[in-house]
């Protein structure tokens, strides 16, 4: 390195090299700040938060690259320490800084994305800490391997050891992994969701309280909690009362006497059903109830009354109030609910039945 003479003044490398470094760093800091302001304005107009997360994650790594890049460029431009091994040290330091910047960027970006997803997806909300630990371990582990390789150290033995260890771990946690990926499948496919009322093919029914990374929790009507492994739930037949719409039809079977005027029965029943739809909070007010005669029973003519509830949780109260109101109205209208009747025919030619008295 030579001394620079400006206006007759000798400027030594110990003076102008640090000055150039600070000029380089200051210039790129100003450029970074200006670009960030412009990009942040654009990102603020978008609906997604991913761009905001990426910008925030990139800020620290960019600062590290600016400071490390200043030293690297000055060394390449002026040949600092080319005869003392300093050049090799600068190269290694710059590579290490670049790899470290990439590790920090992906670590912050993926953590921010997971935090954003945890507010939208129940699986990540209930297991965000576990997922974050796994992601950070992978990112930092891969970064360290790349850093070691850049230093000229062979990572083949490390990879071989990791391969054997990973196989052993995978076999040990196979059930857990099955449940985890089944949970991911539930979240992506969305056959059920938190708060949905479902019924399993095994007969249990209740509200989905939580979809975790290993199991799904269902609150049963008796206020007990049913915990099902996700892999079992994925393979089960599930009735979801929330799809395609929370509203659902409610059928109530009724029977009237054979001597009844069916047209009159239909008129009275529909009046009661419409009144229930309009007065009970769980009923759909604009729905017109329907009556359909279905069969001849042993002692009555059977028909179904079709009501409509706002949700499955409202069906019990809706049916309860309808049966009470219908019973009262039928008594006022003289419509009979028949009791079961059995007719016995006796053959007069047969021998009488004798019952011996027991002493």
Order of alpha helices (4+ residues) and beta strands (2+ residues): beta-beta-alpha-alpha-alpha-alpha-alpha-alpha-beta-beta-beta-beta-alpha-beta-beta-alpha-beta-beta-alpha
